[in-house]
Amino acid sequence: MRHMPATVDEFLGLGLVKDGIYKKIEYAIENVLDICAVVNADLVLGVPGNDEDILDHLVSHHVISAGVAEKVRGMKAFRNIMVHRYGAINDRTAYRLLVDHLGDFEAFQAEMELFLRRAEP
């Protein structure tokens, strides 16, 4: 949260910088989803029909916890709003979600790192 504005009013006043924050978050979420897909494929955990299947595979094979899978689902939902309904984003709500859930990226990273350490030969 190092670079997030301290208040919603500060966030609202950022103009193009605010748009850049949305774009960076979108990119970060896409990276999380890509990592999930790569791990699912590399470990041959099952053929997914969609992103939900990938998360289910990762949970059932103890790559990530159900709690982190839910966080990733929330990320994906937020990303879909940013991408498909950009003009309809409520900046106040988005700011609150960002502040409340930026730690979800760290939770995902921590569980993936733990899994990778356990998988080392």
C-alpha positions in Angstrom: 0.0 0.0 0.0 3.1 2.1 -0.2 1.8 4.2 -3.2 -1.9 4.3 -2.5 -3.3 7.7 -1.6 -4.1 8.1 2.1 -7.7 9.2 1.6 -10.5 8.6 -0.9 -10.6 12.3 -1.6 -6.9 12.3 -2.6 -7.6 9.3 -4.8 -10.5 11.0 -6.5 -8.3 14.0 -7.3 -5.6 12.0 -9.0 -7.1 12.2 -12.6 -4.9 10.2 -15.0 -2.8 8.8 -12.1 -6.0 7.2 -10.8 -6.5 5.6 -14.2 -2.9 4.3 -14.0 -3.6 2.7 -10.6 -6.6 0.9 -12.1 -4.4 -0.3 -15.0 -1.6 -1.5 -12.7 -4.1 -3.4 -10.5 -5.7 -4.9 -13.7 -2.3 -6.1 -14.8 -1.4 -7.5 -11.4 -4.6 -9.5 -11.3 -4.0 -10.8 -14.8 -0.6 -11.9 -13.6 -2.1 -13.8 -10.7 -4.6 -15.5 -13.0 -1.8 -16.4 -15.4 0.4 -17.9 -12.6 -2.6 -20.0 -11.6 -3.0 -21.3 -15.1 0.7 -22.0 -15.6 0.9 -24.0 -12.3 -2.3 -25.9 -13.2 -0.8 -26.8 -16.6 2.7 -27.5 -15.5 1.5 -29.8 -12.7 -1.1 -31.4 -15.0 -3.8 -30.9 -12.4 -6.6 -31.2 -14.9 -8.0 -29.7 -18.0 -9.9 -26.6 -17.0 -13.0 -25.4 -18.6 -12.6 -21.9 -17.1 -10.7 -20.0 -14.4 -12.9 -21.4 -11.7 -11.8 -24.9 -12.6 -8.1 -23.8 -12.3 -8.7 -22.5 -8.8 -10.6 -25.6 -7.8 -7.7 -27.7 -9.1 -5.1 -25.7 -7.2 -7.1 -26.0 -4.0 -7.8 -29.7 -4.3 -4.1 -30.4 -4.9 -3.1 -28.2 -2.0 -1.3 -25.6 -4.0 -3.3 -22.8 -2.5 -5.9 -22.7 0.3 -9.6 -22.2 -0.2 -9.3 -18.8 1.4 -6.7 -17.6 -1.1 -8.7 -19.1 -3.9 -11.7 -16.9 -2.8 -9.4 -13.9 -2.7 -8.3 -14.6 -6.3 -12.0 -15.0 -7.3 -12.6 -11.5 -5.8 -9.7 -10.1 -7.7 -11.0 -11.6 -10.9 -14.5 -10.1 -10.3 -12.9 -6.7 -9.6 -10.8 -7.0 -12.8 -13.9 -7.8 -14.8 -15.6 -4.7 -13.6 -12.6 -2.6 -14.5 -12.2 -4.1 -18.0 -15.8 -4.5 -19.0 -17.6 -1.7 -17.1 -14.9 0.9 -16.8 -17.2 3.9 -17.1 -19.4 2.5 -14.4 -16.7 2.2 -11.7 -17.6 3.9 -8.5 -14.2 5.4 -7.5 -15.2 5.6 -3.9 -16.1 1.9 -3.7 -13.1 1.0 -5.8 -10.8 2.9 -3.5 -12.2 1.1 -0.4 -11.8 -2.3 -2.2 -8.2 -1.5 -3.1 -7.3 -0.4 0.4 -9.1 -3.4 2.0 -7.7 -6.0 -0.5 -4.3 -5.1 -1.6 -3.0 -7.6 1.0 -4.7 -10.3 -1.0 -1.8 -10.2 -3.5 0.7 -10.8 -0.7 -1.4 -13.7 0.6 -1.4 -15.3 -2.8 2.4 -14.8 -3.2 3.0 -16.2 0.3 1.1 -19.4 -0.5 2.6 -19.9 -3.9 6.1 -19.4 -2.4 5.3 -21.9 0.3 4.1 -24.4 -2.2 7.2 -24.0 -4.3 9.5 -24.5 -1.3 7.5 -27.7 -0.4 7.9 -28.9 -4.0 11.7 -28.4 -4.2 13.6 -31.6 -4.6 
